Amino acid sequence: MIYKEVIERIYDSMLNQTGEGKVASYIPALSSIDPKSYAISVCDLEGGEFSIGDSDVRFTIQSISKVFVLAMVSRYLGDKLWERVGREPSGTAFNSLIQLEQERGIPRNPFINSGALVVTDMLIDLYPNPKQAILDFVREICGNRDICYNEEVAKSELEHSHRNLALANFMKSFGNIKNDIDTIIDIYCNQCSISMSTKELAKSFLFLANTGVNPINGQKVVGPRSSKRMNALMLTCGLYNESGDFAYRVGLPGKSGVGGGIAAIIPGRLAIAVWSPELNNNGNSYRGIATLEQFTTDIGISVF
């Protein structure tokens, strides 16, 4: 199998490439992660699964969860969603306040923190029990009922959520946050603390490689139009202000998290997840990006 051979070769060549980045420390519970952890998992639409390294070890997916919550909201709101959040790259850090004042409380896109908070605000109006609904959604798309929140990480994030509270309060002053801010922040911190392995994460992204249909059970997660648009947003905004460089180097729609994970898809073919906790200055996995760049180079396939 070509994917198996490729990821094994990449893993062997990059296994000792550590020390280039730093594990996230602004959330104390993340600072204890072993910086040498490394895993690659590929799931294709034919049912093939290929993994190497720490692929059974769960880590908190952090901002990768924003993709799932966006899918949950887009199911019901469609284009109405974009009245409160934009679709443009931000060019600023994921937790920046700078653009919100200039753009009157409308976040640039749903993958920066301010945009994700607005999407979570929308989620509250759509689901009676949002935290349980998020877990149910993720469990369904990856085919594993054992997915849970990491309560220690969620608590740590909640205790250090001052910037997110500022973002939410600022947007509320413009009327772009409707629900109770403490409730929004609690849900947001919990969704970021969802723990998954690269095997589970790769499976959970397969619906985006399959025009919105989950190949595990044949159920439609989102419509083909929403799937196309979510992939476009991941390509242009999924790695914050490093999204352009990621598109240049890797050429895939993808989403990163400060837990060191990156999930990406090749439409019509596969989903791939990489975990390596050392982050670069943009908050993205240093070795994860290098792995994905080598992967698309070696298989000779990207979206370009």
Secondary structure, DSSP 8 states (H G I E B T S, - for coil): -HHHHHHHHHHHHHTT--SSSB---SSGGGTTS-TT--EEEEEETTS-EEEEESTT--EE-GGGHHHHHHHHHHHHHGGGGGGSS--S---S-TT--HHHHHTTT--S-TTSHHHHHHHHHHHHHH-SSHHHHHHHHHHHHHT-TT-EE-HHHHHHHHHT-HHHHHHHHHHHHTT---S-HHHHHHHHHHHHTEEE-HHHHHHHTHHHHTTTB-TTT--BSS-HHHHHHHHHHHHHHTTGGGHHHHHHHT-S-EEE-TTSEEEEEETTTEEEEEE---B-TTSSBHHHHHHHHHHHHHHT----
